[in-house]
Amino acid sequence: MLKVCLDTNVWISGIAFSGAPSEIVNLAFARKFQVVTSNAILDELRRNLVGKFDVHPKKALSLCFRIAQIADVYEPTGTVHLIPNNRGDNLVLETAWLGKAKYLITGDREHLLPLKMFKHIKIVEPSAFLVRLKN
């Protein structure tokens, strides 16, 4: 099965808004591909949902638990240092690598999307992933 790592911004956009990220989140929960994640991604998701979107802490924790149930959860150790001074993005890259993901889906146009590839992982935005998934 296709292994895919979703960046935190895709989870948040997919949960809070409609559009390509929402479709990807729905496909993830429908298990149309294997989700690769980490506690670092889930913790950031929980913090952002509570802090920026005013989601009740128990509801955010419950959502992260649901994601962990459908995902392979990895524990990056911080060995990737590709993006200077950006531990979060480096942990996302390491998560995708540890999980042997074929795709890392992100909306991060500043750091991650410009890379296009990391090791064997294609780094794409949500709409591009949907096009590839449907072909």
Salt bridges, closest charged atoms under 4 A:
GLU23 OE2 - LYS134 NZ 3.18
ASP89 OD2 - HIS111 ND1 3.17
ASP108 OD2 - HIS111 ND1 3.77
GLU110 OE2 - HIS111 NE2 3.50
GLU125 OE1 - ARG109 NH2 3.31
